[in-house]
Amino acid sequence: MNNNLARIKIKNLRLRTFIGFNQDEVKNKQDVIINAAIYYSASRAVTSDNVDDAVNYRTITKKIIAHVEDGRFLLLEKLTQDVVEICKDHPWVELVEVEIDKPHALRFADSVSLQLNWQR
């Protein structure tokens, strides 16, 4: 077992995008809240203290922001899968968990969310 399995957590990344297929959703951006966990072996990083030996969460987050804010999505499933694809792009990533909330999607509920996982 890998004793240096690191988990990067991106918590409550609040973005706006076009999400949904109802007339109002197609015309107006809505809030989404993204939570992602990215697991990778940090064995090199914990001993070297070198940024090149770590997965760069800032780079990943910038890619997520650009993709979500510039995109249009009919389904939460597609948006969530796209974020998973961005998170797993680095070859050291072993496991990804992404959950995206769509606040106020249902009356009487705080949000609706969808979670997808990927493992190498």
C-alpha positions in Angstrom: 0.0 0.0 0.0 1.2 3.5 -0.8 1.9 5.3 2.5 2.2 8.7 0.7 -1.1 8.7 -1.1 -2.0 12.4 -1.1 -5.6 13.7 -1.4 -5.9 17.2 -2.9 -9.4 18.6 -2.1 -10.8 21.5 -4.0 -13.7 22.7 -1.8 -16.7 24.7 -2.8 -15.4 26.2 -6.1 -18.3 28.5 -6.9 -18.7 29.2 -10.6 -21.4 30.3 -13.0 -22.3 28.5 -16.3 -25.2 27.6 -18.6 -26.5 24.3 -17.2 -29.9 22.8 -18.1 -32.4 22.6 -20.9 -35.3 24.6 -19.7 -35.8 27.9 -21.5 -34.7 30.0 -18.5 -31.7 27.8 -18.0 -30.6 28.1 -21.6 -30.7 31.9 -21.4 -29.2 32.6 -18.0 -26.1 31.4 -16.2 -26.6 29.6 -13.0 -24.4 28.9 -10.0 -22.7 25.6 -9.6 -20.5 24.4 -6.7 -17.7 22.0 -7.4 -16.0 19.8 -5.0 -13.2 17.5 -6.2 -10.7 15.1 -4.6 -7.6 14.1 -6.5 -5.5 11.2 -5.2 -1.9 10.7 -6.2 1.3 9.3 -4.9 3.2 12.1 -3.2 6.3 10.0 -2.4 8.5 12.2 -4.5 7.1 15.5 -3.3 7.3 14.7 0.4 11.0 14.0 0.2 12.1 16.5 -2.4 10.0 19.6 -1.5 10.1 20.3 -5.3 7.0 21.6 -7.0 7.8 19.5 -10.1 7.3 16.4 -8.0 3.7 17.3 -7.1 0.4 17.5 -8.9 -0.3 21.3 -9.3 -3.8 22.0 -8.0 -3.7 25.6 -9.2 -3.2 24.5 -12.8 -6.1 22.0 -12.5 -8.4 24.6 -10.9 -7.7 27.2 -13.6 -8.6 24.6 -16.3 -11.8 23.7 -14.5 -12.8 27.4 -14.2 -12.1 28.1 -17.9 -14.0 25.0 -19.0 -17.1 25.6 -16.8 -17.5 29.3 -17.2 -17.0 29.2 -21.0 -19.2 26.1 -21.5 -22.8 25.2 -22.0 -24.2 22.0 -20.6 -27.6 20.3 -20.8 -26.9 17.8 -18.1 -25.1 17.8 -14.8 -23.7 14.4 -15.7 -21.8 15.9 -18.7 -20.5 18.8 -16.7 -19.3 16.5 -13.9 -17.6 14.1 -16.3 -15.8 17.0 -18.0 -14.4 18.0 -14.6 -13.4 14.4 -13.9 -11.5 14.4 -17.2 -9.6 17.6 -16.3 -8.7 16.3 -12.8 -7.4 12.9 -14.1 -5.3 14.4 -16.9 -2.0 14.3 -14.9 -0.4 10.8 -15.3 0.3 10.4 -11.5 -3.4 10.8 -10.6 -4.8 7.5 -9.3 -8.3 8.3 -8.2 -10.7 11.3 -8.7 -14.0 12.1 -7.0 -16.0 15.0 -8.3 -19.4 16.3 -6.9 -21.2 19.2 -8.5 -24.1 21.0 -6.8 -26.7 23.0 -8.7 -28.2 25.2 -6.0 -31.9 25.9 -6.0 -32.6 23.4 -8.8 -35.5 22.0 -6.9 -38.1 23.9 -4.9 -37.7 23.1 -1.1 -34.2 21.8 -1.6 -30.9 23.5 -1.1 -29.4 21.9 -4.2 -29.2 18.9 -6.4 -25.8 17.3 -6.8 -24.2 14.6 -8.9 -21.0 12.7 -8.0 -18.8 10.7 -10.4 -15.6 8.8 -9.5 -12.8 7.6 -11.7 -9.9 5.2 -10.8 -6.8 4.3 -12.8 
